[in-house]
Amino acid sequence: MRRVATSAIATSVIAAAVLFGTALAVAALVVLPTTGAHAQPPFVGGEVDQDAILATLTERYPLRVRQVGTSSVTLRLDLSGGTSAAFKPRTGSHPRGYRAEVAAYRIARALGMDNVPPAIVRRLPRPTLEARFDGDGPAAWEGIRQEIRWDAPGVARGAMIYWVPQLRRSELDTVDGVDAVAGWLRAGEPVPDDGRAPDLAAMLALDYLIGNWDRFSGGNVSQTDAGDRLYVRDHNIAFNEPFYDARYERVRAGLERVERLPRGFVTRLQALDEAALRAALAEDPEDAVRPILSDEQIQGVLARRRALLSYIAAQIALHGAERTLAWD
């Protein structure tokens, strides 16, 4: 499999705009309005501040530990005070997956997305996890113990992710489900009165930006109990570098379904230059100890950001700003 070079990433998406009949020279002249600082909304489905959720994930201790992952080690932790969390530790099969989860949350938050569960790096001692593990006997724990890459002396480093208390499966969890609502994302169609439509558009653009090629493997898109918003979850294999062409084609195919996006997402994307990206990642305390993303991963995000902005500019040149920036 070939690696998709940084220049090829940008050229590929821009070429898609040209195929739609829009010249890059015209698209490059389109400048979108930007705004100042944005207040952070509470996490979707409630009024709880995201920083308050992060504080809970950092401070509360686990009372019960269960394995809920199927393809990787994912532990559900019932915490003191009644909150639950998913804990994705550093493992042999996914040594950087926990950092990808945190990076995806921080970037989504910087883009104004309020539907990616808050995540923060945390360290938990092995005796605590083992004593509170509720599974099918010692053999179940032994398999988990062997898969975790422990920091000396017996500490698991991982992503502590907010466990959404009430969510429902969504038909938008599959490619076929997204295709069934393709009109939501087309600039020439009426703007749907469904809160999931802007969520879906932003999710596909986010997946392109962070290189999240595994969105539709199952269980990664859910919705609120009311069915009016999407929850966007599971990003542990994003930010692959090198980013091979078969994986890149998946995220490009997702992006090419999108002809309109929320205006707020686009203005924040414009502001997400290298300094802003590094500042967003530095909001997690772990970044001061070891970088959440490597320099190569950051440059990959920035290359896809440039291509994504060119793609959006081409859509504006083709359809007009009002149709392309269809939601606030």
N, C-alpha and C positions, 0 to 999 in steps of 0.2 A: 504493500500500500504506500502511496506517495504522501509526503507531508505537503500540506497546503501552505505555501509561502505567504508571508505577510502581504506582499504586494498582490499576490493572486487573490487573497481574500477580498481586498478592496476592489480589485478589477472585476471579479466575478459578479458582485452585487451591482456595481455600476453598469456592467454589461447588460444585466437584466433590465435596467432602466432604459438603456439604449434600445433593447429589443421591443420595448413598449412604444418606441417611436420618439423618445425624448433625448435630445442631445445633452451630453454631459456639460458642455459649455454653458447651455442655458440653465441647467439644474444648479450649477455652481453659483449662479448669480442670485439665487433665491436666498434671502436672509430672513430668518424667523425672529420675531420679537422675543426678547428675554426679559426676565423679571429679577427682582432681588431675592433675598432669602425667603425660604418657604417654611411655614410652620409644619411640624410633623403631625399627621393625623393619628388618632388612636388606631389600634389594630382592629381590622374589620370584624363586625359582629358584636361589638361592645363599645364601651367608653373607656377602656383601660389604656392608659398611656404606654407606649412601647418601651420607654425607659423604665417604667415601673415593672413591666414584665421581665425585662432584662435583670433588674435588681433581684426579683424573686428567683430567677434561674440561677443567679450567682450565690445567693445567701441561704436558701432553704436546703435542708439535708434530706436524703432519700430515706423513705420508710419501707418501700417495697420496690423490688427490681424484677422485671420480667423481660424475656427475650421476645420481641415482636417482629424482628426483621426476618425476611426469607432468603434474600440473596446476600445479605451482609449483616454484621453485628449491629443491631439497633435495639437498645434497651429502653423499655418504658419505665420511668421512675416516678412513683407517686411520692410527692414531696410533702414535707411538713407544711401545714397551712392550707392544704387542700388542692394545690396546683399540681399538675403532672407535666412531665417533660419527656421528650425523646433524647436519649444520650447516644451519640454516634462516636465511639472511641476510635483512636488511631489503630488500624489493624494491618495485618500483613497483606491482605488483598486490597485495602484502600488506605494506604498510609497518609495520603493528603486529603482524603474525602471530607474529614471534619473541617478542614480549613476552607474547602470549597463551599460547604454549607454556610459558614459564617460570611465569607466573601459575597456570596449570592444575596444574603440578607442585607448586608451593608450597601451593596450597589443598588438593589431594589429600593431600599429606603431612600437613598440619595436621589432616586428617580421619582419619588413620591408615591411609590406603591405601598399600600397599607394592608396587603393580603398575603405577604410572604411571612411565615411565622418567625418571630424574633429568635435569634440564635447568638450564642456567645461561647467562647472557649472556656472550659472549666476542667479542673483536675479532681479526680475522685480516687481515694485510696482503695486498694484491692480488698482489704479486710471488710470495709463497709459494703462494697458491692457483693462480696461473697456471702456475708452474714445475712443480707437482706434479699438475696436472690430467691425467687419463688419459681422453681422450674421442676422438671421431671428428674429429680435426683441429682447426685453428684456428677454423673456423666454429662448432663446437660451443661452444667457450669464449667466442667473441665474443657469441653470444646470451645467455649467462649474464652476461657482463660488463655488457651493456647493461641487463639487467633488475635487477641489484643496485643499490641506492642506496648509493653509496660515501660514507663520511665522509672528509673531507679529512685527510691527503693519501693517498687510495687505501687505505682500511681498510674492511673489511666488518664490520658489527656484526650479530650474530645469536644465535640460540639454539643452543647446543651440547648435544645430547641423546644420552644413552647409547644405543648400538646394542646391542639384545638379541642375544646371540650365537646362541641357539637358540630358535626359536619356530615354531609350526605354525599354519596357517590354522584358524580356528574356524568352525563352522556358526552361531555366535552373532554373526557379522559382518553379518547381514541381519535385517530386520524379520521375515521369515518364519521364520528360525531362532529368534529370540526367542519368537515366537508358539508355536513347536513345544514349547517348555519353559515355557509360561505358568504351569503348575502350580507351578513352583519359587517363583514370586513371590506366589502366593495364600495368604492367611492361613489359609484353611480346609483346605489340602492338607497332607499329610505333609511334614516338612522333609527335603529331599533330602540324601543323603550324597554330595555333590559339591561340591568347593571352588569351582567356577565359579558356583554359585548365589548366594552372598553377594557375590561379585565383580560379578555381573550386576546385582543390586539396587543396590549402591553406585554402579556406573557410571551407571545411569539417573538416580539421584538427583544425582550429580555433574553430569551433563550439564544437568539442569534448573538447578542452582545457578549454573553458569558460562555458561549460555546456549549450550551447544555443540550446535547444531542439525544438524550434518553427520555425526553418528556413523556412519550406515549408508550412506555413499557408497562404501565399499569399502576394505578393508585396514586399518581402524582398530581392529579387535578381533582379537587373536590369542590363542593359548594356549601354555602351556608344552609342552615336548617330551613330558612325561608326560601331558598333557591334563587336569591336575587344577586348574589356575588360569588366569585370564585376564590378558593384558597389555592395558592400555587406553592407546591412543596417538593422536597427531595431534589437536591442539587449536588450530591456528593461526587458525581463524576463530571461536573462542569470544569471549565478552565484547562482542558487537556492541552499540553504542549509537549511534543508537536501535535498539531491538530490535523489529523489525516483526512484525506479527501472524502471518504465514504461518510464520515461523521459530519464533516462540514456540509455535505450535500443535504443532510437531514435538516440542519438549522436553516440553511438557505431556502429549502422547500417550504418550511414553516413561514419564514419571512415573506416569501413571494405570495402568500395568501393575503397579506395585509396591505390594503390601500389607504387605510385611515387609522389614525391613532389619537389618543388624548393629547390635547395641546400642552397640558402640564408636563406630561412625560417627555415630550419633544423639547420643551424649553429647558428642562433639567438635564436632558441628554446633551444639549448644546453646552451646558455649563460644566459637564463632567470631563474636564481636561485632565491631564496627568496629575497636576497638583491636587485637584479636587478628588480624584479617584484615590490617590494615596491618603489623603486626609480622611476620606470616608472609611477606608480600611483601618486606619489608625485609631478609629473610635473603639475598636475592640482592644482591650488591654494586652492581649497576646501579641499584637503586632509589635509592641516594644521589645518583646523577648525574642521572637522569630517572626519574620514577615508572613502575613496571612497569604499573600500571593508573591511568587517570585518575580523578579524583573522581567523574565521572559513571558510569564503569564500576564503581567500588566501590559506589556507591549502588544500582546495578542488582543486584549480587550480594547486597547486604544485603536488598533488597526481596524477591528470590526466596528468600533464606534464611528470612525471616519467613513467607512463604507455604508453604515446604516444611515448616517446623516445625508450622504449623497443620494441614497435610495429614497429617503423621505423628501428631499428637495426635488427629485425627479417626479415623485408623485404629485407634489404641489404644482410643478410646472405643467403636468399633464392634466390634473383635475381641478386645480385651484386650491388655495389655502382653506377656504370654508369647507370644502368637501373632504379634504385630507385631514384637517384638524377638527374632527367631528365632535369631540367631547372636550369638556374643560380639563 
